[in-house]
Amino acid sequence: MAVQALASVDALGGDTGSKQLVYRGRALHMESVCINRIAAAVPTPFYCYSSDAIRAAYLSLSAALKPIGASVCFAVKANGNLSVLGVLSALGSGMDIVSGGELKRAVSAGVPASKIIFSGVGKKRSEISSALEVGIHQINIESEAELEAVVEAAGALGVRAAIALRVNPDVDAGTHAKISTGKKHDKFGIPFEDIPALYAKALAAPELDPVGLAVHIGSQIVDLSPYRSAYSGIADLVRLLRSRGMPVRRLDLGGGIGIPYDHGSSPDLGEYATIVRETVGGLDCELTVEPGRWLVGPAGILVTEVLYIKETADRLTAIVDAGMNDLMRPAMYGAVHPVLPLKHVRQGSHTYQIAGPVCESSDIFGTYGNLAPLQSGDRLAFGYAGAYGASMASTYNARDLAAEVLVDGDRFRVVRRRQTTEDLLTLEEETEWQWSVGSGRA
Ligand code: LLP
């Protein structure tokens, strides 16, 4: 595993405008709040988000997209916390959802249904009906079978469903295999060549209002050229459909813009906007983008405490109280999240493997160099943890979901309390027959 140098504060800010994580004196602060002060009140591990960083990211993205008139629908899967959704919604963001649960979250956060797009490859019929009942802006269709399910649901409710067909453009997004979605053999989208016939079928269905096309080629994209290929293909498809008399009014361009986790550079938003303008900008379509990670990733940290230092012949391991159940990305994608001590003593020369307590060999955050000596009780923050951190957490090893804290200026608030084991146990019931065979409890 690569040795990761201690991330500098600048690296955490990157080009996203997220300069809200800074050392004042020797103490790590988020905006004006000392994170150790939060940790004194909230047991670790916990997630902590900067409202200001989320706002700054949204505003810079919408400013870059303004000249091309594209609107933003935040991909709720990146972070579905109601308060995070609330910060974005207050700025006018729409939402991209992939389940009935995310629909409820977006609606509860005050997002109007007219700004919600329903994506995802496996929508249940009940979820489709709920979306239509609230008057969702658009459903992105991923297969002919799903198109038929939407026809049925809309027919039963007596409504007309605005739908877009999600195209699989067969483009390699150049990202991790587990988060690539736009290649021919990925499960997502409808093959390019099948689109015209399906669009015609949708136009013929009175229950449907086919409004356009959608595409999403993958996530954590740092080289923007695959967007050009994908969007050029979409533009060709729009022209083809129109040449056959089929109207196309909207294009959903997906998400995927990457962030510089491991000191890489951040994609240039101006360049992204140029690609959009040069490929689909002249088609007279309403444009929407669906970023998740870019808006909230840099705004969040996961705060943890060192439990033990384990010294073996070949390495020093810091065992911390956050595990892969809290932040799954290192174990799942080999992702590297920079680590920042809450108290920055000095740049050191120690290298630590940082490991969680979960009973899996893959519960390792990484090997980090240039650290000052660590000891039990020291607190650390993993950076860039605002996206796909809390939203992917599990209760594996019967570990309770971590609390989430929102900072705004000099205030902080626990916006989701830590789960308790009792919360989980309330879902479970003993049956009257389970103890009857050979247990001695019968
Ligand atoms: N739209 C659709 C249809 C998507 O499937 C996704 C992400 C997005 C938008 C937002 O993509 P973003 O802008 O956040 O890259 N758990 C993985 C990422 C999975 C992304 C899935 N789809 C990770 O932690 O890296």
Boltz pocket constraint, residues with backbone or C-beta under 6 A from the ligand:
constraints:
  - pocket:
      binder: B
      contacts: [[A, 75], [A, 77], [A, 78], [A, 96], [A, 119], [A, 120], [A, 178], [A, 179], [A, 216], [A, 218], [A, 219], [A, 220], [A, 221], [A, 254], [A, 255], [A, 256], [A, 257], [A, 290], [A, 291], [A, 292], [A, 293], [A, 294], [A, 329], [A, 333], [A, 387], [A, 388], [A, 392]]
      max_distance: 6.0
